[in-house]
Amino acid sequence: MKPIFDVAIIGAGVTGAAIARRLSSFKLSVALFERRTDVSFGVSKANSGIIHAGFHHNPSTLKARLEVQGNSLFDRLKAELGFPFRRVGILVVAFSPEELKTVEALYEIGSANRVPQLEIVGRERILSLEPKLNGDAVGGLWAPTGGIVEPYRLVFALVENAQANGVSLFTDWSLAAARRADDRWLLVSETGETHEARRVVNAAGLYADEVSGFFDAEEFHIIPRKGEEFLLDKNAAGFPSHVIFPVPARNSKGVLVIPTVEGTMMVGPTAVEIEEKDDTGTTTENLDRVFSLAARMVPGISKRDIITSFAGLRPTLPGDDFFIDLSRKAPGLVQVAGIQSPGLTAAPAIAEYVKELLQKDGLELTEKPDFVPTVGHSSKVVEMNFAELDELARRERAFAHIVCRCESVSEAEVVEAIHKGHITLDGIKFYTRAGMGRCQGGFCTYRLLSIIARETGMPVDQITKRGKGSTLVVGRIGDAGRDMEDGSNTLGRAGFAPSGRKRSGSGD
Ligand SMILES: Cc1cc2nc3c(=O)[nH]c(=O)nc-3n(C[C@H](O)[C@H](O)[C@H](O)COP(=O)(O)OP(=O)(O)OC[C@H]3O[C@@H](n4cnc5c(N)ncnc54)[C@H](O)[C@@H]3O)c2cc1C
């Protein structure tokens, strides 16, 4: 007999993952359903990775409250889950007395939101804080609590920890219908598979409106707001060490210059409302626009250093606030919709808020005495010195075998990712960083395919970039698992042909 879940969460982005992990600390049976082949393949993989300080949004909004609270929870989360996160601080730069007035307004908002250590700074101080800034800056806002995070690694860690504490994860499981039966919901997938749950959390990102419809719950329309971002290679000169914001635009925080936790640099995002929920293409026109705005703040950045581009779609609602509440129409349903920026920052606080709503709805919460808040640390070649690597490789040879040269990722790390369930090329890339460097997978894609085939037993022509409809190889090929050992390249002979969408439009 299948279990009846106390709570089913629809959507394994950062929101659903944070909720699942929070609920896993109580004596509950919890399931996390995700339509894609891996977690974090929605909006949560294609964003700026900033943990915002909390000075952009009006104190009357729910998102302002959850943003500041979410930010404050990140140190503990990082200590428990070990994902890459650094409080590098945020600077908003003003270039005129008018822009300084906006900076003052941001300071007022931030103070009302109780953002700690917020400071208005003059020209001299801002240039000493960040010497890479354009010398024409006249002052700005300094928010040392702002930070940067590797967003998918955050989601992976949350899900891994939730699973270790008993949460059941179903990937490639797309909710297509829901029916009320007694005190519970019968959830039906696209393929007709069913599960039952007493309560359901709708954390479906861009598709939260569709999911709400399955429950005959609130009617709303998610409007995708597209953001194009451009990634610059590591080691490029002229990079600032803080996140640099301009004074904000009407419907976005503007084009930013963002150091990443891995040492690369991002510029973007744009903010344009669109119709299609899968339109993640980028354009040269926007690249030019983004670069000229970014270079005004940080003149040292150069288009020559771009290694890739991607776009993410913010799931927005009219009114621009989060909609997180118990449904007034569907019993036992919690709506978590309109989670646009700062959703990444707010996620840990959203999880607390949803936990309280579920409790208000009558869900009994008894803490688990055996809840384990931490995940084990995995060894990474990139973090080791030669002596450490030598020692480790003596014990496990696969650490000496570098699969991705740009990011120094070993075969042992790739195998670990596969054994943890990341069996698409993108899943491994986001988990290990193999394929994220300067050559963008030119060197390691074949090797990764070979290792996936060897470890899973999957034929290479069934391995995908990111799940259904994205196979990478056409034609017959040799024994890929053996290729890895003897160094031959049968994939090259068989014809290596990417299928599906083009890289620049992939949102990765
Ligand atoms: C360009 C850009 C930049 C951003 N920058 C920042 C930033 O710097 N800082 C910040 O705090 N926020 C930022 N954000 C916002 C942040 O990325 C989002 O708020 C956050 O990722 C939303 O997470 P989510 O889990 O709600 O949605 P998602 O990550 O989209 O997760 C929802 C999941 O639900 C799944 N799903 C949908 N329908 C179904 C179904 N029927 N059945 C099963 N599963 C389903 C989807 O496949 C998806 O995986 C940015 C967003 C964009 C687009």
The ligand as a MOL file (V3000), in Angstrom:
LIG
                    3D

  0  0  0     0  0            999 V3000
M  V30 BEGIN CTAB
M  V30 COUNTS 53 58 0 0 0
M  V30 BEGIN ATOM
M  V30 1 C 17.2600 36.5590 -13.9700 0
M  V30 2 C 16.8890 36.3090 -12.5210 0
M  V30 3 C 17.7290 36.7620 -11.5160 0
M  V30 4 C 17.3840 36.5560 -10.1860 0
M  V30 5 N 18.2610 36.9240 -9.2220 0
M  V30 6 C 17.9700 36.6880 -7.9280 0
M  V30 7 C 18.9030 37.0290 -6.9210 0
M  V30 8 O 20.0200 37.4580 -7.1980 0
M  V30 9 N 18.5430 36.8520 -5.6330 0
M  V30 10 C 17.3230 36.3660 -5.2740 0
M  V30 11 O 17.0430 36.2990 -4.0810 0
M  V30 12 N 16.4370 35.9810 -6.2230 0
M  V30 13 C 16.7340 36.1140 -7.5280 0
M  V30 14 N 15.8670 35.7210 -8.5010 0
M  V30 15 C 14.6250 35.0750 -8.1050 0
M  V30 16 C 14.8160 33.6120 -7.7490 0
M  V30 17 O 15.6130 32.9510 -8.7250 0
M  V30 18 C 13.4350 32.9550 -7.6730 0
M  V30 19 O 12.6280 33.7030 -6.8040 0
M  V30 20 C 13.5110 31.5420 -7.1530 0
M  V30 21 O 14.4860 30.7880 -7.8320 0
M  V30 22 C 12.1490 30.8800 -7.3120 0
M  V30 23 O 12.2520 29.5710 -6.8420 0
M  V30 24 P 11.0010 28.6140 -6.9010 0
M  V30 25 O 11.3970 27.3610 -6.2210 0
M  V30 26 O 9.7990 29.3170 -6.3860 0
M  V30 27 O 10.7490 28.3750 -8.4590 0
M  V30 28 P 11.4750 27.3090 -9.4230 0
M  V30 29 O 12.9110 27.2440 -9.1700 0
M  V30 30 O 11.0250 27.5930 -10.8070 0
M  V30 31 O 10.8620 25.9370 -8.9410 0
M  V30 32 C 9.5490 25.5280 -9.2560 0
M  V30 33 C 9.6140 24.0910 -9.6900 0
M  V30 34 O 8.2930 23.5950 -9.8850 0
M  V30 35 C 8.3470 22.6400 -10.9110 0
M  V30 36 N 6.9940 22.4290 -11.4160 0
M  V30 37 C 6.2360 23.3020 -12.1290 0
M  V30 38 N 5.0450 22.7450 -12.4260 0
M  V30 39 C 5.0530 21.4890 -11.8910 0
M  V30 40 C 4.1180 20.4150 -11.9050 0
M  V30 41 N 2.9360 20.5180 -12.5180 0
M  V30 42 N 4.4510 19.2550 -11.2740 0
M  V30 43 C 5.6540 19.1180 -10.6530 0
M  V30 44 N 6.5860 20.1160 -10.6380 0
M  V30 45 C 6.2780 21.2800 -11.2410 0
M  V30 46 C 9.2780 23.2890 -11.9210 0
M  V30 47 O 9.8120 22.3420 -12.8270 0
M  V30 48 C 10.3210 23.9230 -11.0300 0
M  V30 49 O 11.4690 23.1090 -10.8500 0
M  V30 50 C 16.1750 35.9010 -9.8460 0
M  V30 51 C 15.3510 35.4270 -10.8670 0
M  V30 52 C 15.7080 35.6060 -12.1900 0
M  V30 53 C 14.8490 35.0440 -13.2560 0
M  V30 END ATOM
M  V30 BEGIN BOND
M  V30 1 1 1 2
M  V30 2 1 2 3
M  V30 3 2 2 52
M  V30 4 2 3 4
M  V30 5 1 4 5
M  V30 6 1 4 50
M  V30 7 2 5 6
M  V30 8 1 6 7
M  V30 9 1 6 13
M  V30 10 2 7 8
M  V30 11 1 7 9
M  V30 12 1 9 10
M  V30 13 2 10 11
M  V30 14 1 10 12
M  V30 15 2 12 13
M  V30 16 1 13 14
M  V30 17 1 14 15
M  V30 18 1 14 50
M  V30 19 1 15 16
M  V30 20 1 16 17
M  V30 21 1 16 18
M  V30 22 1 18 19
M  V30 23 1 18 20
M  V30 24 1 20 21
M  V30 25 1 20 22
M  V30 26 1 22 23
M  V30 27 1 23 24
M  V30 28 2 24 25
M  V30 29 1 24 26
M  V30 30 1 24 27
M  V30 31 1 27 28
M  V30 32 2 28 29
M  V30 33 1 28 30
M  V30 34 1 28 31
M  V30 35 1 31 32
M  V30 36 1 32 33
M  V30 37 1 33 34
M  V30 38 1 33 48
M  V30 39 1 34 35
M  V30 40 1 35 36
M  V30 41 1 35 46
M  V30 42 1 36 37
M  V30 43 1 36 45
M  V30 44 2 37 38
M  V30 45 1 38 39
M  V30 46 1 39 40
M  V30 47 2 39 45
M  V30 48 1 40 41
M  V30 49 2 40 42
M  V30 50 1 42 43
M  V30 51 2 43 44
M  V30 52 1 44 45
M  V30 53 1 46 47
M  V30 54 1 46 48
M  V30 55 1 48 49
M  V30 56 2 50 51
M  V30 57 1 51 52
M  V30 58 1 52 53
M  V30 END BOND
M  V30 END CTAB
M  END
